[in-house]
Amino acid sequence: MILSFLTLFIAIVLVIFLTSRLNWHPFLVLILVSIGFGLASGMSTNDILTTLQKGFGDTLGSIGIIIVVGLIIGTFFEKSGGAIVVANFFVTFFGKKRVHTAIAFMGYLISIPVYADSGFVILTPINKALTKRVGVSMAGTAVALGMGLTASHTMVPPTPGPLAAAAIIGADLGWVIVFGLVASSIGLLVCIQFSKYMGKKIWIESDSISKTEEAVSLEERPSLSRTIMPILTPLLLIVIRAVVEYPGFPMEEGELKAIITFIGHPIVALLIGMFLAFRIPKSKASNRLSQSGWLGDAIKGSATIILITAAGGAFGKIIQASGFHHSIEPFIKTLPLGLMLPFLIAAVIKTAQGSSTVALVTAASIVFPMLDILELTSTIDKALVVISIGAGSTVISHANDSFFWILTQFSGMTVPQGYRLHSLATLILGLTVIITLLLFKGLFG
């Protein structure tokens, strides 16, 4: 048992060291560490290669199309000016007196289809202009925006990270979305109160740069309904399918249920969202769907996350085939860790190497073979495991995380202020969500 722990510990340390210190690509690191772990665990070279190929291929087959289509939706959402439209809506809806709440949930929605880093850059001009207009500190509004982006980026599919973790764990995407939305929103509400409090203690002046808001002219901006439909429609279809398929739901087998099941499948639901996304731009430029247009850019951009995800699936398959989970079963059973174990593994990896996506994929790969031992095998349990990994992947964002530098530099924070504001907020977000999940586990068994 000690040797098994030591082997996995070394594997995790290698992943962290090679990705954070030597800046090796996570795809290469995960493949090499998978092979090394297999050899150290006593697997034959033939078994290692067979398992590696199967894990990579199975994960790629289950998640590849979904990631590509999700990123296509995000690209059209971002480049059409849709992000600005949604941001303005939230500001109007919540009002200037609730500026922190408006900014937080503005970031929350936008980070579902758009990466958090990109979302912060896109929304910073609006955030600065609004902060200046209301007369509050950037310290509070920047943290609110950052936590809104982080919460959905790490816990709400079809953002690639939680999507990948759900695929590796084998969780039902509908329930992941349901619990992800609820738990991350609760965590975000706590962070909003923290942002208000810190905004009163630390003053950072907003140097409004609202002119960059006009990157997409007013005439070219899409309507709100046209902008949010590609995001909300797939989420709704996937959730409805999960509810209909849940054991005990009073709906008989038949044509209607078959249709709901089909259109609610993540691939079909996101394809519907993709075609709705094609309608977001007002102008009908013919080259947007070409290889050199927006569609081509999205497909190119999806390659990295797909390869990292598939490599993570291969790593998980190697761990499973090595029999690691059997050797540590007596030890795990003596500790009532439950959902805390996925959270802690993800938190250690995130804090050490900086990337939430790498933390999500790696932690899911490590935890998947342990689900039986942890007694987390039901549909609800697997969804909660994915969100607990997502919560862990927020803890803690600091100097080795690119988002830390984007947030601090775009907001005028010093590095010490970044630790006091952003890093502490990510810890609060993660802890609040895992506590919420433990309560959910108690309620849903």
N, C-alpha and C positions, 0 to 999 in steps of 0.2 A: 504493500500500500504506500509506504514512504517513497519507494522508488517511482511509483506511478505519479504521485504528487510532484516529486522533484522533476520528472520528465516534462510534465505539463507546465510547471512553473518556469522551467528553462525555455520552453517553447514560447510562452507568453512574453517573457523578458526579451527574447530575440525579436519577436514581432514589434515590441515597443522600441527597442534599441535601434533596429534597422530602419524603421519608418521615421522615428523622431530625431535620432542622433545622426544617422548616416543619410537620411532623406531618400532611402530606397523606395521604389514604388510599392504600395501595399500588395498589388497583384503578385509581383515577383516574390515578395517576402512570404506571403501566405502559401504559395506553391512550394517554395524551398523548405519552409518550416514544416509543412505537411509531410514532405518526404523524410525530413530529418526526424520528426516525431515518430513516423512509422518505423523507421530503422531502429531508433532507440527503444521502441516498444517491442521489438522482436518480430515484426511482421516480415514476411518474405518479400523480395523485390517485386515479384509478380503480383502478389496481393496488393502491394502499395500502389503500383501503377494502375491495376484494375479498379481499385477503390477510388483512387484519385480521379480517374476518367469518369467513373459513374457519378461521384459526388459533384464534379464540375458540370457534367452534362445534365443531370437531374435538376440542379439548381437553375442552370441556364434555361432549360426548357420550361420551368415553372414560372420564371420571373422576367425573362428577357424582353418579351413583347410588352409586358406591363410597364417596365421601366422606360422603354423607348417611347411608347405612346404618352406616358405621363410627362416626360420631358418635352415632347412636342406641344402638349397643352400649355406647359409652363412657358415655353418660348414665345408662343403666340400671345399669351397673356401679358408677358413682359414687353415685347417689342411693339405691340399695338397701342400702348398707352393705357391698357386696362388696369395696371397697378395704380396709376394715378387716379383713375376714375373711382376705384374701390376706396382708396385712401380718402379722397374728398368726401365720399359718402359717409364714412365712419366719423369723420370730423363733424359733419353736419348733423348726423344722427345723435351723437352723444353730447354735442355742444361743447363750448369752450371751457365750461366749468369742470367738465370731466375729461380734460385733455389727455391725462395719462391713460385712462381707460380706452379712449378713442384710439390713441396711438398704439396701445398694446394689441387690441383686437384687429386693428388695421394690419399690423404685422403678422398676427396669427393667421388670418385668412390668406394673405398673400404668400406666406411661406409654405402653404400646402402645395401649390404648383411650382413655386420659385425657390431656389436655394436661399438660405438665410443670408449668406454673404451678399449675393446680388440684391436681395430684397432690402437690405439695410442701405446699400448704395442708392438704390432707386428711390427709397422713401426719405432719405436724409434731407433733401431740399424741402419737402413738405413738412417734415418734423421741425426743421430749423425755422421755417417761416411761421408755423403755428406757435412754436415756443416763444418766438419774438413777439408775436401779436398778442398772446395771452399774458406775457410777462412772467414766465416761470423759468426755472433753471433747467439747462440742458442735461444736468446730472440726472434729473428724474425722468425726463421724457426719453432720453437715449436708452436708459435702462429698461423703461417700459417697452419701447420698440424692440430692443434686443431680446427681451424675454418672450415677447409675443412671437417673434420670428423663431426663437429657439424651441419653444413649446411645441409648435406644430411640426417644425423641421425634424424633431426627434421622436415624435409620438403619434403623428396622424398620417397614415397613408392617404394618397399615393405619393407622399414624399419618399424618395428612394431608400433612405436608411431604414425606417420602420417597415417599409414594404419588403426589403431584403430580409430583415429579421423574421418577419412573419412567414416568408417562404421557407427559410431554414428551419424554423420551429415547427412548421406545418400548421400554423394557426389559421382559423377562419378570418378572412380579411374584414368581413362585415363586423364581427365582434371586436376586432382590433380597432376599427374606426370608432365604434360606439364607446368603448372604454377609453380609447385614446382621447376622443373629444371631451368626454366628461372629466377624466382625471387631469389632463393637461390644462383644461380651463380652470379647474379649482386651483391648481398650482399657479397659474397665471394671475388669478385674482389676488392671491397672497403676495405675489411679486409686485403687483400694481400698488398695493399698500406700502410695500417696501420702497418702491420708486418715489412715491409721494413723500415719504418720511425723509429719504436721503436727499431729495430735491430741496427740502427746506434747510438741510444742514450744510449742503455743499452747493455753492453758486458757480455755475459755468455759463458764461454769456453765449447767446446764440448769435452767430454772424450769419444772418439770413441770406440764403442764396437761392431765393425762390425762382429766379429766372430760368434755372435749369429744369424747372417743372414744365417749361414750355418746349421741352425736347420733342414732344409730340404736340402739335398745335391743337388748339381748342376745337377747330373744325374737324380734325381727323380723329379725335378721341371717340371711342365707342360708347354706347349707352351702358348703363349699369347692368340692366337685365342681360344684355348680350354678353357682357364681360363675365358675370358670375355663373351663368348657366353651364359652361363647360366644367366648372369646378363642382358645383352642387349636384348636378345631374348624376354623374358617376357615383358620388358618395351615397346619394339617396338610393340608387338602384342596388348597390352592393349591400347596403344595410337592410333593405327590404328582403333581399334574397336570404340573408343570414337569419332574419326573423322567421321567414316562412319555412326554412329548413330546420329550425331549431326543434329538437324532440319535444313532442307534446303540443306543438302549435296546431290549432284546430283548422287544418286545411287539407282536404283529401287530395290524393294523387289525381292528376288529370291534366288537361291541356293548358289551363290557366297557370297552374303551378309550374308546369314545364316551361312555359314562356317566361315566367318571372325568374325561374332558375337560370334560364339561358341569358336573358338580357342583364341579369344581376351578376353574372360571372365577371370577375375583375377585367378580363381581357375585352369582353364585349362592352361592358359599361364604360371603360375608358376609351374604346374606339368610338362610341357614341359621343363622349365628351370631346374627343379629338375633332370630329366633324363639326361639332358645335363651335369649337375653338377656331376653325377655319373661317367662321362667320364673324369673328370679333372685329377684325379691321374694317373700317368703313370703305377704304379704297380697295379695289380688286386688282392688285398687281398680280400678273400671271406667273411671275417667277418665284412666288413665295413657296410653292410646293415643289420646286425644282431642287436638284442636288446642291446647287449653290445658294439657294434661298433659305428662308427661315426653317423649313422642314429639314433640309440638308444639315443645317447648323445643329439642330436638335439631335439628329441621329448621330452626328459625329460626337457631340457632347455626351451621348449616352454610353459610349464605348467604355469609358473608364469605370463608371459605377457598375456596369454589367460584369466586367471582368473581375472587379474586386469582389462582387457578390458571389459569383460563381466559384472563385478561388476560396472564399469563406465557406461555401457549401462543401467544397472538396476537403478542406481542413476538418470540418465537422464530421464528415464521413470517415476520414482516417481515424479520428479520435474514437468514433463509434466502433469501427472495425478492430481497433487495437484491444478492445475489452477493458479500457480504462474505467468505464463506469461500473463494471462489476467489481474491480479491485478496490474501489473506494466506497462501495455500497455500505459496508458496516459502519464506516466513519460518518458518512452523511446522515445515516439513520439515527445516530446519536445526537445530532444537532438539529433542532427545529428551525432550520433556516428558511425553508419555503421560498417565497418570492424575494427574500433578502439576498439570496445567493446570486441570482442573475443581476440584481441591482449592483451589488458590490463588485462583481467581476467587471461589469461595464464601466463602473465608476473608476476602478483602478486603471483600466486600459485608457479611458478618456483622459484622466488626469495626467497620465504618464506620457501619452503621445499626441494628444490634442485634437484628433479628428473624431467627431461624433459618429460618422459613417463607419469608420474602421472599428470603433468601439462596439457599435451595434452588430456589425457582421461577425466580428471575432467572438464577442460574448455569446451571441446566438449559436455559433458553431460549437463553442465549449459546453454550453448548457444543454443543447438538444439531446445528447446521449444520456443526460442525467435526469430527464423528466420523470421517468418511472420511479427512480429512487426518491426524488423529491415529492412524488405523488402529485404531480401537476400534469395530468394527462387528459383531462376533460376539455371540451371545446372552450369553456369559459376560462379554465386554468391557463391554457396555451395563449389565449388572448392577453390575459393578465401578465404572463411571463414576458411577452413582447413589449408591453408598455413598461414593465419594470426595468427591462434592459434599456428602453428609450430614456426612462428617467435617470438611470445610471449614466447614460451617455451625455448628460448635461453637466455632470459633476466631474471636475471643476474646469471651467474655461479660464485659461491664463496665458502666459507668454508663448507657449508652444502651439496655440490655437490661432489660425489666421483670422477667425472672427473677432477674437480679442483685440487684435491690432486694427481691424477695420472699424470696429465700434469706437475704440478710444481715439483714433486719429481723425475720424470723420466728426466726432463729437467734441473735440478739443479737450479731451481728458489727458491728464498726466498718467504715467504708468501706475504710480501708487493709487491714484484715484480709480483707475481701472480695476485694480485688485479689490479696493474697498467697495466699489459699486457693482461692476459687472460680475466679477468672480464670485463675490458673496451672493449675488442674486441667483447665479446658476446653482449654487449649493442649496439655497432656499427652495428653488423650483424643484430640484430633484428630490429633496427630502419630503417636501409637501406631497408630491405625487406618490412616492412609495408608501407614505403613511395612508394616503387615500386608497391605494390599491390593497393594502392589508385590511382596511375596513371593508372594501368590496369583497375580498376573499372570505371574510367572516360572514358577510350577508349572503353570498351566492354559493358558499360551501366549496 
